Amino acid sequence: MRLHSSALIAVACMSATPALAFETFDCADDRGEVTLEFDHQHGEAPFQRVQMQIVDDIGVSTDPAHPDFDGEYIGKQFSGTDFQGVDVNWKDETDREHKALSLRLVIASEGQVTLVTGALAVDGGGVWPVSCTVRGGRSAAEVW
């Protein structure tokens, strides 16, 4: 009986803890050559999932359920008031780490206008300037 009661208390405590909410950002370059999306939440590790697609070429995803997933994972993350970045890495058969892509973003706002922009660098693929919006119509300033 005690074990059962303890288990119920543990479940009640876990369900009472609020889950951290995240927002999905959609990014693209002006030419339509590359698209990127990521899940973002406030905190020390803001990037929860990253997916990138170069049109008619390679794709990268940190989501194991995504067809482009090939063992990539979120590596180093950078977070500041107006700057955030993430490296997506992968490991070869000798367990050596390689960078698949890096994303560096800045946020600027003036009045009602907010811009999230930066650079996406894909290892062996190139560098693109990208602009990002929050999916669902919320302002990036509200969720950054």
N, C-alpha and C positions, 0 to 999 in steps of 0.2 A: 504494500500500500504506500509506504513512504517513497519508494522509487517512482511509483506512478505519479504521486503528488509532485515530486521534484521535477519530473519530466513535464508535467502540465505547467508548472511555474516557469520553467525554462522556455517552453513554447510561447507562453503568454508574454514573457519579457522580450523575446525575439520579435514577435508580431507587433509589439508596442513601439519598437524602435523604428523611426521613419526611414524609409529608403531614400538614398540620395537621388534627387531628380537630375536628369540630364536633358540637354537639348541637342538636336541634330542640326548641324551646319552643312549646307551645300555650297561647294566652291567650284569655280571654273575659270579658265583663262578667257580672254576676249576673243580669241580665234576659234574657240570650240575644240581645241586639240586635246584637252585634258579635263576630266572632272574628278572631284574629290568630295567625300563626305566624311564627317566624323561626329561622334557623340562626345559631348562636352559637359562637364559638371564643375562646380566650384570646388576648390580644394587644392591640395598639393599635387595631385595627379589628375589634371582636368580632362585628359584625353582617354576615353574609354574604348573606342573602336575607331579604326581608320580604314577607309577603302578608297582606292585610286584607280582610275582607268584612263589610259592613253587611248584615244580613239583608234580603232583598227589595229591595236597593238596590245601591249601587256597590261595586266591588271594586278593589283596587290590588295589583299584584305587581311586584317587581323581577326576576322570573324571565322572560326572553324566551320561554320555552316555555309559560308559563301563559296561559290565555285572557284574564285581566284585565290582562296587560301592555300598557301603552300608552306605553312610553318612560320609565317611572319608574326611578329609580336611587337608590342609597343615597348620601345627602349627608353632612352633618356627623354625627360619632359622638362620644359622650361615654363615658368609662369611668373608673371608680374602684373602690375596694374594695367598697363597698356600693351603688353607683349606676351605672346605665348608661342611655344614651339614643341615639336615632337619629332623623334626619330623612330622609324619603323625598321626593325632589323630582322635578320634570319640567320640561321646557323647551317654551315655545311656539314658534310658527313664526318669531319674531324672535330666537330663542335666549335669551329672557329666562327666568330660573329662577323656579319657583314651588314652594311646599311642598305636597305631597299629604297628608302626615301627619307627626306627630311622636309618638314613644313615649318616655316617661321611666319608668324602673323602679328600685325599690329592693329590696334583699334583706335580710331580717331572719331570724335564727335563734336558737333557744333550745333547748338540749338536742338532741333528735332531730327537732324541728319546724323547717322552713324555709319561709318565705313570700316569693314574688316577686310584687310588686304595684306598681301605678303608674297612669299616665294615658295614654290614647291620644287624641290630638286629630287629627281629620280635617278638613282644610280645607273649609269649607262644609258639613260634616256634623255636627259636634258633638264633645263630649268625653265619654269613658267611663272610669270606673275599671275596671281589668282586673286579674285574677290569672292567674298563669302556672304551668305545670308542665312538667317535662322529659318529652318523649316517651320511652317505653321504661322508665319506672319509676325512673330514677336520681334521686337527690336533687339539687335545684338547688344546694345547698351544695357538692356534689362537682364540679360542672361550671362554676360561675360564675367 
